[in-house]
Amino acid sequence: MWLKPEEVLLKNALKLWVLERSNQYFVLQRRRGYGEEGGGGLAGLLVGTLDAVLDSTSKVAPFRILHQTPDSQVYWSIACGASREEITEHWDWLEHNVMNILSVFDSNEDVTSFVQGKIRGLIAEEGKGSFTKEEDPEKFREGLMKFERCFGLPEQEKLVTYYSCSYWKGRVPCQGWLYLSTNFLSFYSFLLGAEIKLVISWDAVSKLEKTSNVILTESIHVCSHGEDYYFSMFLHINETFLLMEQLANYAVRRLFDKETFENDLVLHDPLQITKRGLESRAHSQQFSAFFRLPKEETLKEVHECFLWVPFTHYNAHGKMCISENYICFASQDGSLCSVIIPLREVIGVDKAAAANKGVNISTKGKRTFRFTEVRDFEQLVTKLRIKCNATSSPQHINTEVATSSASDSPKDFDEVPSKIDLRDSSKTVSTEALMTVYHPQDTENLDPKMLKEKMKEQSWNILFFERGHGVSMFRTKKTRDLVVRGIPEALRGELWLLFSGAVNDMASSPGYYTELVEKSLGTCTLATDEIERDLRRSLPEHPAFQSDTGISALRRVLTAYAYRNPQIGYCQAMNILTSVLLLYAKEEEAFWLLVAVCERMLPDYFNRRIIGALVDQAVFEELIRVHLPQLTDHMMDMTFFSSVSLSWFLTLFISVLPIESAVNVVDCFFYDGIKAILQLGLAVLEYNMDKLLTCKDDAEAVTVLNRFFDSVTNKDSPLPPAVQQGSNLSDAKSDHPKVDITDLIRESNEVCVFVEIR
């Protein structure tokens, strides 16, 4: 534990302590006789006897850390530990966070003042943390009074939390307190005779990131109005950064999206904005985004554990995440193994052998997932049994098990029975993907491309046999490799539903789409007028949209979505995307895929302000600066990249690539999210780098890119020639050599490696 700094005269204590580690500013000592064979001789025996006769309140910890300055006989005790592991953790923290910083001070007095201030801050931080868990109002009120006294902000300003940290003013760190409130980031320090006070409005923050350099091993960088601010030496930097992100996002949403903000009761009511509430909200958002779950899912528990992977005979180390309706697992050992188990699919939860501390979860697909080394596994089994009993009745579970051995396939979550009458397609919901109607496959006479398609299907069938088929399948690197090669037509709709998470939305709302169609058809709004204007502009080259069948299905899906979400209604580009969805997915499935894209995978893209697209374009520009600096230097105006890439982002490259190539991009998007689009955009620019560097103006650069897109092909596409030639590009002949979309996607994965983008 950290100790309030107190003076120690070493010459009076040398016989009681043994030096274990030291550097220019700190000393780690062990109590003589502790941990030594034979007790450390006579001196160790005497010290041990002295410690033994002391009462429990006076006993001395066997390890301690002292702060020292060169040529000084006075040392300061700053930490102690009951075990070597505990004291080593403190020592490592000092070496990692403090040592490099102390060299910037000019005098030993400044070094000592800074260390003392930092240690006092750490003690207060740890105390605050323990009180916060117990929700002690007095401790928080003390911090609130300091906050109000120091900054004089409006009375309604709500303090969320505060942290001990250092603010870097030039090359010198100033130890103080960082206060996070609903509208402001504030910092106060009074040290070495100088007072520093900062107040930064969240809506003025243009950049917020974790960064590091030679001196600062890890810090938080805030940019506001062109000024850079660096804060470091947090006891819990990840927790702090997470809260700062939440508050900054809260301010941006209030500024740019007033309607959504006012409908969000948690954000709209400042009394609901608490440290615990924001942390819980952030973790839940990350959880639902990573596993593509409904936004309403709230993360309840996280357990570190191992999952048995049967096809590799290997225990993958990772975390089990539990929400109201799902049990999810993601590995942390680089194997990229993840599993999603809806509680609606669970038929049994049992304890494994006690020695393994395990939990066995059985699903309707006759698969058992074995989690081991789970802390408090017995309590977890009890909780999961209660959850599963509340989710499905035993009668329903038994019926499902007896019905099929592959019942966790997405095909078990089809829409409620609908009329199949393509002759009267304006009134009935189609239960066929349009590609199966307008591009039936001849299974007897297979050309080379169709043979490749069948081979791809066989590869997926092997994967399904090994890793499961349906919602609860194991997702690994091999899964992603097959996605990059292109999903077979026969499986595309099913796997799009699976990877996007739309299958879960559809399963939880049976009959919802049919009700929407009945309610929305015949309504007359601005959205329906815009839909009617765009219906015949959606993939006009494809036979499916040269007939009333495809046009009517497209009308129903777009009108139903506009009715469901009037805040978005209808936006251009939705028609192009939905057309492709209808080719490979049944009508209700296409609707839920559109919901997944608009409301979860590309939030804030399809509205009047297209804020989400603009944000990702700014990310794209930054990636270009980092990975393609030559191009950045040549293009004086970076807005060029925004203008040409907007359609890439809004239509997932469907509007610029031939359809047989664009669907491969959509495959990757549903598996990897917006990351796939950003990486492909970088790969396109890198591929055309030489030609773009010779362009004299934007128009010439646009021509280069258009000709390139026209040259992209899919050598494995089974589409008929009439459809393959169709494209939304100009009819100009391409002088580019043909580029295979699969090769381009593989290259895009090597352009750069992303961490979390959203």
C-alpha positions in Angstrom: 0.0 0.0 0.0 1.0 3.6 -0.6 2.0 5.5 2.6 1.8 9.2 3.4 5.4 10.3 3.0 7.3 10.5 6.3 11.0 11.1 7.0 13.3 8.1 7.7 16.9 8.5 8.9 18.7 5.5 7.4 21.7 5.5 9.8 19.3 4.5 12.6 17.7 1.7 10.6 20.4 -0.1 8.6 20.6 -3.0 11.0 16.8 -3.6 10.7 16.5 -3.6 6.8 18.3 -5.3 3.9 18.6 -3.6 0.5 16.9 -5.5 -2.3 16.7 -2.9 -5.2 17.7 0.7 -5.7 18.0 3.4 -8.3 18.7 7.1 -8.4 15.4 8.0 -6.6 14.0 5.0 -4.9 15.1 2.1 -2.6 13.3 -1.2 -2.0 14.1 -2.8 1.4 13.2 -6.1 3.1 12.9 -6.5 6.8 15.9 -8.4 8.1 15.1 -12.0 8.9 12.1 -12.1 6.7 12.3 -14.8 4.0 15.9 -15.8 4.9 17.0 -19.4 5.6 18.0 -19.8 9.2 16.4 -16.5 10.1 19.3 -14.3 8.9 21.6 -14.9 11.8 21.6 -13.2 15.2 20.5 -9.9 13.8 17.6 -11.5 12.0 16.6 -13.4 15.1 16.6 -10.2 17.2 14.5 -8.3 14.6 12.1 -11.3 14.3 11.7 -11.4 18.1 11.0 -7.6 18.2 8.4 -7.9 15.5 6.7 -10.9 17.2 6.2 -9.2 20.5 4.7 -6.1 18.9 0.9 -6.0 19.0 -1.0 -6.3 15.7 -1.5 -2.6 15.2 2.3 -1.9 15.5 3.7 -4.7 13.4 6.0 -3.6 10.6 5.4 -4.7 7.1 8.3 -6.9 5.8 8.8 -4.8 2.6 9.0 -1.0 2.0 10.0 1.5 -0.6 11.8 4.8 0.2 12.2 7.9 -1.8 15.7 9.3 -1.9 17.6 12.1 -3.6 21.3 12.1 -4.3 23.6 13.3 -1.5 20.8 13.4 1.0 20.7 11.6 4.4 16.9 12.0 4.7 14.7 9.5 3.0 10.9 9.3 2.7 8.8 6.2 3.2 6.2 6.0 0.4 5.0 2.4 0.3 5.0 -0.9 2.2 3.9 -4.4 1.4 3.1 -7.6 3.2 4.4 -9.7 0.3 7.1 -9.5 -2.3 4.4 -9.6 -5.0 2.7 -6.5 -3.6 5.8 -4.4 -3.1 7.1 -5.4 -6.6 3.9 -4.2 -8.1 4.4 -0.8 -6.5 8.1 -0.7 -7.5 7.2 -1.6 -11.1 4.6 1.2 -11.2 7.2 3.8 -10.0 9.8 2.7 -12.6 7.2 2.6 -15.4 5.4 5.9 -14.6 7.7 8.1 -12.5 11.4 7.4 -13.1 11.7 9.0 -16.6 9.8 12.1 -15.5 11.9 13.0 -12.5 14.9 13.8 -14.7 13.1 17.0 -16.0 13.3 18.8 -12.6 16.2 21.1 -12.0 16.6 20.6 -8.2 16.3 17.8 -5.7 13.8 19.8 -3.7 11.5 19.9 -6.8 11.8 16.2 -7.2 10.9 15.5 -3.6 7.9 17.9 -3.7 6.6 16.2 -6.9 7.0 12.7 -5.5 5.3 13.6 -2.3 2.4 15.2 -4.1 2.1 12.2 -6.4 2.0 9.7 -3.5 -0.5 11.8 -1.6 -2.7 11.8 -4.8 -2.4 8.1 -5.1 -3.5 7.5 -1.5 -6.5 9.8 -2.0 -7.3 8.1 -5.3 -7.3 4.7 -3.7 -9.4 5.9 -0.9 -11.8 7.5 -3.3 -12.1 4.3 -5.2 -13.0 2.3 -2.1 -15.5 4.8 -0.9 -17.0 5.1 -4.4 -17.8 1.3 -4.4 -19.6 1.8 -1.1 -21.2 5.1 -2.4 -20.0 7.0 0.7 -21.5 10.5 0.2 -19.1 12.3 2.5 -15.9 11.4 0.5 -17.5 12.5 -2.8 -18.9 15.7 -1.2 -15.4 16.6 -0.2 -14.2 16.4 -3.9 -17.3 18.2 -5.0 -16.6 21.1 -2.7 -13.1 21.4 -4.0 -14.4 21.3 -7.6 -17.0 24.1 -7.0 -14.5 26.2 -5.0 -11.7 26.0 -7.7 -13.7 26.5 -10.9 -16.8 28.5 -10.1 -18.9 26.8 -12.8 -22.7 27.0 -12.9 -24.5 25.4 -10.0 -26.2 22.8 -12.2 -22.9 21.5 -13.5 -22.7 17.9 -12.2 -19.4 16.4 -11.2 -19.1 12.7 -12.3 -15.7 11.8 -10.8 -12.1 13.0 -10.2 -8.6 11.6 -10.5 -5.1 12.3 -9.3 -2.8 12.9 -12.3 -0.1 15.1 -13.8 -0.6 17.8 -16.4 2.4 18.5 -18.6 3.0 22.2 -19.0 5.8 22.2 -21.4 8.4 19.7 -20.2 7.5 19.9 -16.5 4.7 17.8 -15.0 2.3 19.5 -12.6 0.7 17.2 -10.0 -3.0 17.8 -9.4 -6.5 16.7 -9.8 -8.5 16.1 -13.0 -12.3 16.6 -12.6 -14.7 15.2 -15.1 -18.2 16.8 -15.1 -21.1 16.6 -17.5 -19.9 19.6 -19.6 -16.3 20.2 -18.8 -12.9 18.6 -18.3 -11.1 20.6 -15.5 -7.7 20.4 -13.9 -6.4 22.1 -10.8 -2.9 22.1 -9.3 -1.1 24.1 -6.6 2.4 22.8 -6.4 5.9 24.3 -6.1 4.3 27.7 -5.5 2.4 27.8 -8.7 -1.4 27.5 -9.3 -2.7 26.0 -12.6 -6.3 25.9 -13.6 -7.8 24.5 -16.8 -11.4 24.3 -17.9 -12.1 22.6 -21.3 -15.6 22.2 -22.7 -16.3 18.7 -23.9 -17.9 20.0 -27.1 -14.7 21.9 -27.9 -12.6 18.7 -27.8 -11.4 17.8 -31.3 -9.1 14.9 -30.4 -9.0 12.5 -27.5 -6.6 9.6 -27.5 -4.2 7.6 -25.4 -0.6 8.1 -26.4 3.0 7.6 -25.3 6.5 8.8 -26.0 10.0 8.5 -24.5 9.2 10.4 -21.3 5.5 9.7 -21.0 5.0 5.9 -21.1 1.2 6.3 -21.3 -0.8 9.5 -21.2 -4.1 11.0 -22.4 -3.9 13.6 -25.1 -6.7 16.2 -25.4 -6.8 18.7 -28.2 -9.1 21.7 -28.0 -9.1 24.9 -30.1 -5.7 23.9 -31.5 -4.1 23.5 -28.1 -2.7 20.2 -26.9 -3.0 19.0 -23.3 -1.3 15.9 -21.9 -2.3 14.2 -18.7 -0.4 11.2 -17.3 0.4 9.0 -14.3 -3.2 7.8 -13.7 -3.6 5.0 -11.3 -6.3 3.5 -13.7 -5.7 5.1 -17.1 -8.0 2.8 -19.1 -11.0 3.6 -16.7 -10.3 7.3 -16.9 -10.1 7.3 -20.7 -13.3 5.3 -21.0 -15.2 7.9 -19.0 -13.7 10.8 -20.9 -14.8 9.1 -24.1 -18.3 8.7 -22.8 -18.6 12.3 -21.7 -17.2 13.6 -25.0 -19.6 11.5 -27.0 -22.4 12.7 -24.7 -21.6 16.3 -25.5 -21.3 15.6 -29.3 -24.7 13.8 -29.4 -26.3 16.7 -27.6 -24.7 19.2 -30.0 -25.4 17.4 -33.3 -28.3 15.1 -32.7 -30.8 16.9 -30.4 -33.7 14.5 -31.2 -31.8 11.3 -30.2 -30.3 13.1 -27.2 -33.7 14.1 -25.8 -35.0 10.6 -26.4 -32.2 9.1 -24.4 -33.3 9.5 -20.8 -29.9 8.5 -19.4 -28.1 11.2 -21.3 -30.9 13.8 -21.1 -31.2 13.8 -17.4 -27.9 15.0 -15.8 -28.9 13.2 -12.5 -28.6 9.9 -14.3 -25.0 10.6 -15.4 -22.8 8.9 -12.8 -19.4 7.3 -12.9 -20.8 3.9 -12.4 -23.6 4.5 -14.9 -21.2 5.7 -17.7 -18.8 2.9 -17.1 -21.6 0.3 -17.3 -23.0 2.0 -20.4 -19.6 2.0 -22.1 -18.9 -1.6 -21.4 -22.3 -2.6 -22.6 -21.9 -0.7 -25.8 -18.5 -2.3 -26.5 -19.9 -5.7 -25.7 -22.9 -5.4 -28.0 -20.9 -3.8 -30.8 -18.2 -6.5 -30.7 -20.6 -9.4 -30.7 -23.2 -7.7 -33.0 -25.9 -8.0 -30.4 -29.0 -5.8 -30.1 -28.2 -2.4 -28.7 -30.5 -3.0 -25.7 -28.3 -5.8 -24.4 -26.6 -4.8 -21.1 -23.4 -6.5 -20.0 -24.0 -8.1 -16.6 -21.0 -10.2 -15.8 -17.5 -10.9 -17.1 -15.6 -14.1 -16.2 -12.0 -14.9 -17.1 -11.9 -18.6 -18.2 -10.9 -21.2 -20.8 -13.1 -22.6 -23.5 -12.5 -26.0 -24.9 -12.2 -25.8 -28.7 -12.9 -29.4 -29.9 -11.7 -29.2 -33.5 -8.2 -28.0 -32.3 -8.2 -30.0 -29.0 -7.1 -26.8 -27.3 -8.3 -24.7 -24.4 -8.6 -21.1 -25.5 -8.0 -18.5 -22.8 -10.4 -15.5 -22.8 -13.4 -13.9 -21.2 -17.0 -15.1 -20.9 -19.4 -12.1 -21.1 -23.0 -12.5 -19.9 -26.0 -10.3 -20.7 -29.7 -10.7 -20.2 -30.1 -12.9 -23.3 -26.6 -14.1 -24.4 -23.5 -15.9 -23.2 -20.5 -14.8 -25.3 -16.8 -15.7 -25.4 -13.8 -14.1 -27.0 -10.3 -15.4 -26.8 -7.3 -13.3 -25.7 -4.5 -15.5 -26.9 -4.3 -14.5 -30.5 -6.4 -17.4 -31.8 -9.3 -15.0 -32.6 -11.8 -17.5 -31.4 -15.3 -16.3 -30.5 -18.7 -17.8 -29.7 -22.2 -16.4 -29.2 -24.7 -18.5 -27.4 -28.3 -17.1 -27.2 -30.0 -18.2 -24.0 -33.0 -19.1 -26.2 -30.8 -21.9 -27.6 -29.6 -23.3 -24.2 -31.2 -26.5 -23.0 -28.9 -27.4 -20.1 -26.3 -25.8 -17.7 -24.3 -28.2 -15.6 -21.2 -28.2 -13.4 -18.1 -29.9 -14.7 -15.7 -31.8 -12.5 -14.9 -29.7 -9.4 -11.2 -29.9 -10.1 -11.8 -28.0 -13.4 -14.1 -25.4 -11.9 -16.1 -25.8 -15.1 -19.5 -24.9 -16.6 -21.0 -27.0 -19.4 -23.6 -25.3 -21.6 -25.7 -27.5 -23.9 -27.6 -26.1 -26.9 -30.4 -27.2 -29.1 -27.9 -28.1 -31.8 -26.6 -30.9 -29.7 -23.4 -29.0 -28.9 -21.8 -28.6 -25.5 -19.6 -25.7 -24.7 -17.1 -26.4 -21.8 -15.8 -23.4 -19.9 -13.2 -24.2 -17.2 -11.2 -22.3 -14.5 -14.3 -20.1 -13.9 -14.2 -18.3 -10.6 -17.3 -18.9 -8.5 -18.5 -21.4 -11.1 -21.1 -23.0 -8.8 -22.9 -19.6 -8.3 -22.6 -19.0 -12.1 -24.3 -22.3 -12.9 -27.2 -21.4 -10.6 -27.6 -18.0 -12.2 -27.5 -19.4 -15.7 -30.1 -22.1 -14.9 -32.4 -19.4 -13.6 -31.9 -17.3 -16.7 -32.5 -20.1 -19.1 -35.6 -21.3 -17.3 -37.0 -17.8 -17.6 -36.1 -17.7 -21.3 -37.5 -21.0 -22.6 -40.1 -23.4 -21.2 -38.9 -27.1 -20.8 -41.7 -28.2 -23.2 -40.4 -25.9 -25.9 -36.9 -27.0 -25.4 -37.6 -30.7 -25.6 -39.6 -30.2 -28.8 -36.8 -28.3 -30.4 -34.2 -30.9 -29.5 -36.3 -33.8 -30.9 -36.9 -31.9 -34.1 -33.4 -31.3 -35.5 -29.7 -31.8 -34.7 -28.9 -28.6 -36.5 -31.6 -26.4 -35.0 -29.2 -23.6 -34.2 -29.0 -22.8 -37.9 -30.3 -19.3 -38.8 -32.9 -21.0 -41.0 -34.8 -22.0 -37.8 -35.5 -18.3 -37.2 -37.4 -17.7 -40.5 -40.3 -15.3 -40.5 -43.8 -16.4 -39.5 -45.5 -18.2 -42.4 -46.3 -15.7 -45.2 -48.2 -16.1 -48.4 -46.0 -17.1 -51.4 -47.6 -15.5 -54.4 -45.2 -13.9 -56.7 -48.0 -13.1 -59.2 -49.4 -10.6 -56.7 -46.1 -9.3 -55.4 -47.3 -5.8 -54.5 -49.4 -7.1 -51.6 -47.6 -10.2 -50.3 -44.2 -10.7 -48.6 -41.8 -12.8 -50.7 -40.1 -15.7 -49.0 -37.5 -16.2 -51.7 -34.2 -14.5 -52.3 -34.5 -12.8 -55.7 -31.3 -14.4 -56.9 -32.9 -17.9 -56.6 -35.8 -16.7 -58.8 -33.9 -14.8 -61.4 -30.6 -16.8 -61.4 -31.5 -20.5 -60.9 -28.5 -22.8 -60.9 -28.2 -25.6 -63.3 -26.8 -28.4 -61.1 -26.3 -30.8 -64.0 -24.2 -28.6 -66.4 -21.7 -26.8 -64.3 -19.2 -24.4 -66.0 -15.8 -23.8 -64.4 -17.1 -20.8 -62.4 -20.0 -22.8 -61.0 -17.6 -25.6 -60.1 -15.6 -23.1 -58.1 -18.8 -22.0 -56.4 -19.6 -25.6 -55.5 -16.0 -26.0 -54.1 -16.5 -22.9 -51.9 -19.8 -24.4 -50.6 -18.0 -27.6 -49.8 -15.3 -25.6 -47.8 -18.1 -24.0 -45.8 -19.8 -27.3 -45.2 -16.6 -28.7 -43.8 -16.3 -25.6 -41.6 -19.9 -26.1 -40.4 -19.2 -29.7 -39.6 -16.1 -28.8 -37.5 -17.3 -25.5 -35.9 -21.0 -25.8 -35.8 -23.7 -24.4 -38.1 -25.8 -21.5 -36.9 -25.8 -18.8 -34.2 -23.5 -20.7 -31.8 -20.8 -21.7 -34.3 -17.2 -21.1 -33.4 -15.8 -18.1 -35.3 -12.1 -18.3 -36.0 -9.4 -17.1 -38.3 -10.4 -19.8 -40.8 -14.0 -18.4 -40.9 -12.6 -15.0 -41.8 -10.3 -16.5 -44.5 -13.4 -18.1 -46.1 -15.3 -14.8 -46.0 -12.4 -13.0 -47.8 -12.6 -15.6 -50.6 -16.3 -14.7 -51.0 -19.3 -16.4 -49.5 -21.1 -18.8 -51.9 -24.4 -17.5 -53.3 -26.4 -20.3 -51.7 -25.1 -19.3 -48.2 -24.7 -15.6 -48.5 -28.1 -14.5 -47.1 -27.8 -16.9 -44.2 -24.3 -15.9 -43.2 -25.0 -12.2 -43.7 -27.8 -12.6 -41.1 -25.4 -14.5 -38.8 -22.4 -12.2 -38.9 -24.4 -9.0 -38.8 -26.4 -10.1 -35.7 -29.7 -9.6 -37.6 -30.6 -13.2 -36.9 -31.0 -12.3 -33.3 -33.2 -9.3 -34.0 -35.4 -11.4 -36.2 -35.6 -14.2 -33.7 -36.8 -11.9 -30.9 -39.5 -10.2 -33.1 -41.4 -12.9 -35.0 -44.1 -11.4 -37.2 -42.9 -7.9 -36.7 -42.0 -7.3 -40.4 -45.3 -8.6 -41.7 -47.2 -6.2 -39.3 -45.0 -3.3 -40.5 -45.8 -4.1 -44.1 -49.5 -4.1 -43.4 -49.4 -0.8 -41.5 -47.0 1.0 -43.8 -48.3 0.1 -47.3 -50.7 2.8 -48.5 -49.2 5.6 -46.3 -48.2 8.8 -48.0 -45.2 10.7 -46.6 -42.2 12.5 -47.8 -40.2 9.3 -47.3 -42.6 7.2 -49.5 -42.5 9.9 -52.2 -38.7 9.7 -52.2 -38.8 5.9 -52.2 -41.0 5.8 -55.3 -38.6 8.1 -57.2 -35.6 5.9 -56.4 -37.2 2.4 -56.9 -36.2 2.0 -60.5 -32.8 3.5 -60.0 -31.7 0.5 -57.8 -29.6 -2.0 -59.7 -31.5 -1.4 -63.0 -29.2 -3.7 -64.9 -30.3 -6.8 -62.8 -33.3 -8.7 -64.1 -34.8 -8.9 -60.6 -35.4 -5.1 -60.7 -36.7 -5.0 -64.2 -39.9 -6.6 -63.0 -42.6 -5.8 -60.5 -41.5 -8.7 -58.2 -38.2 -7.1 -57.3 -39.5 -3.5 -57.3 -42.4 -4.4 -55.0 -40.2 -6.2 -52.6 -37.8 -3.3 -52.5 -40.8 -0.9 -51.9 -42.1 -3.0 -49.0 -38.7 -3.2 -47.2 -37.9 0.5 -47.6 -41.4 1.7 -46.7 -41.5 -0.7 -43.7 -38.2 0.7 -42.4 -39.3 4.3 -42.9 -42.4 3.5 -40.9 -40.3 1.7 -38.2 -37.7 4.5 -37.9 -39.2 7.9 -38.8 -36.1 9.7 -37.5 -34.2 8.2 -40.5 -37.2 7.6 -42.7 -35.5 7.1 -46.1 -32.2 8.3 -47.4 -30.6 8.0 -50.8 -28.2 5.0 -50.9 -30.5 2.9 -48.8 -32.2 1.7 -52.0 -28.9 0.5 -53.5 -27.9 -1.4 -50.4 -31.4 -2.9 -49.9 -31.4 -4.1 -53.5 -28.3 -6.2 -53.0 -29.7 -7.5 -49.7 -32.9 -8.7 -51.5 -30.8 -10.6 -54.1 -29.4 -12.9 -51.5 -31.8 -12.8 -48.5 -35.5 -13.4 -48.1 -37.6 -10.3 -47.8 -37.9 -10.3 -44.0 -34.2 -11.1 -43.7 -33.3 -8.2 -45.9 -35.4 -5.9 -43.7 -33.5 -7.0 -40.6 -30.2 -6.7 -42.4 -31.1 -3.1 -43.2 -32.0 -2.5 -39.6 -28.6 -3.9 -38.5 -26.7 -1.7 -41.0 -28.6 1.5 -40.3 -29.0 1.3 -36.5 -26.0 -0.7 -35.3 -23.2 -1.2 -37.9 -23.3 2.2 -39.5 -25.0 4.4 -36.9 -25.8 8.0 -37.9 -25.0 7.3 -41.5 -28.5 7.4 -43.0 -29.9 10.7 -42.0 -29.9 14.3 -43.1 -26.6 15.2 -41.4 -24.8 11.8 -42.2 -22.7 12.5 -39.1 -21.5 8.9 -38.8 -20.2 8.9 -42.4 -18.5 12.3 -41.8 -16.8 11.0 -38.7 -15.5 7.9 -40.5 -14.4 10.0 -43.4 -12.3 12.0 -40.9 -10.8 8.7 -39.7 -10.1 7.8 -43.3 -8.3 11.0 -43.9 -6.2 10.5 -40.8 -5.3 7.0 -42.0 -4.3 8.3 -45.4 -2.0 10.8 -43.7 -0.4 8.1 -41.6 -0.1 5.3 -44.2 0.0 7.2 -47.5 2.0 10.3 -46.8 3.1 10.8 -50.4 -0.5 11.1 -51.5 -1.2 13.5 -48.7 1.6 15.7 -49.8 0.5 15.7 -53.4 -3.2 16.4 -52.7 -3.1 19.8 -51.2 -6.9 19.7 -50.4 -7.8 16.7 -48.3 -11.5 17.3 -48.9 -11.0 15.5 -52.2 -10.8 12.2 -50.3 -14.0 13.0 -48.5 -15.9 13.8 -51.7 -14.8 10.6 -53.6 -15.2 8.3 -50.6 -18.7 9.3 -49.4 -20.4 7.0 -51.9 -17.9 4.2 -50.9 -19.0 4.5 -47.3 -22.7 5.0 -47.8 -23.1 2.1 -50.3 -20.3 -0.2 -49.2 -18.7 0.3 -52.7 -21.8 -1.1 -54.4 -22.3 2.1 -56.3 -18.7 2.1 -57.8 -17.9 -1.6 -58.2 -19.5 -4.1 -60.6 -22.1 -6.0 -58.7 -20.3 -9.4 -58.7 -17.3 -7.7 -57.0 -19.3 -5.5 -54.7 -21.0 -8.4 -53.0 -17.6 -9.7 -51.9 -17.1 -6.4 -50.2 -20.4 -6.7 -48.5 -19.4 -10.1 -47.2 -16.4 -8.6 -45.5 -18.4 -5.7 -44.2 -20.9 -8.0 -42.4 -18.0 -9.9 -40.8 -15.5 -7.1 -40.0 -17.7 -4.0 -39.9 -16.6 -0.5 -41.1 -13.0 -1.6 -40.7 -13.3 -3.6 -44.0 -14.5 -0.5 -45.8 -11.7 1.7 -44.5 -9.0 -0.9 -45.3 -10.3 -1.4 -48.8 -10.4 2.4 -49.4 -6.7 2.6 -48.4 -5.9 -0.3 -50.6 -7.6 1.3 -53.6 -5.6 4.5 -53.1 -2.4 2.6 -52.6 -3.0 0.5 -55.8 -3.5 3.7 -57.8 -0.8 5.7 -56.1 1.5 6.3 -59.1 -1.3 7.5 -61.3 -2.8 9.7 -58.6 0.6 11.4 -58.0 0.6 12.4 -61.7 -2.9 14.0 -61.6 -3.0 17.7 -62.0 -6.5 18.3 -60.6 -9.4 16.5 -58.8 -11.2 15.7 -62.0 -8.3 13.8 -63.4 -8.0 11.8 -60.1 -11.7 10.9 -60.2 -11.3 9.6 -63.7 -8.3 7.4 -62.6 -10.4 5.9 -59.8 -13.5 5.4 -61.9 -11.4 3.5 -64.6 -9.8 1.4 -61.9 -13.2 0.4 -60.4 -14.4 -0.5 -63.9 -11.5 -2.9 -64.2 -12.2 -4.8 -60.9 -13.7 -8.2 -61.5 -14.6 -11.4 -59.7 -13.0 -14.3 -61.5 -15.0 -16.7 -59.4 -18.4 -15.0 -59.9 -21.2 -17.4 -61.0 -23.3 -14.5 -62.2 -24.4 -14.6 -65.9 -22.5 -12.3 -68.3 -25.4 -9.8 -68.6 -25.4 -9.2 -64.9 -21.6 -9.2 -64.5 -21.3 -6.4 -67.1 -23.8 -4.3 -65.3 -22.3 -1.5 -63.2 -23.2 1.9 -61.8 -20.0 3.3 -63.3 -19.7 5.3 -66.5 -19.5 3.3 -69.7 -16.0 4.4 -70.5 -13.7 1.6 -71.5 -11.0 0.8 -69.0 -7.4 0.8 -69.9 -6.5 -0.9 -66.5 -5.5 -4.5 -66.4 -8.2 -6.6 -64.7 -7.9 -6.7 -60.9 -9.5 -9.5 -58.9 -11.6 -8.3 -56.0 -10.4 -11.2 -53.7 -6.8 -10.2 -54.3 -7.6 -6.6 -53.6 -9.4 -7.4 -50.3 -6.4 -9.6 -49.2 -4.1 -6.7 -50.0 -6.3 -4.3 -48.0 -5.8 -6.4 -44.9 -2.1 -5.8 -45.2 -2.3 -2.0 -45.7 -2.7 -1.3 -42.0 -3.9 -3.0 -38.8 -6.7 -1.5 -36.9 -7.5 -1.6 -33.3 -11.0 -0.6 -32.3 -12.3 2.1 -34.7 -15.5 2.9 -32.9 
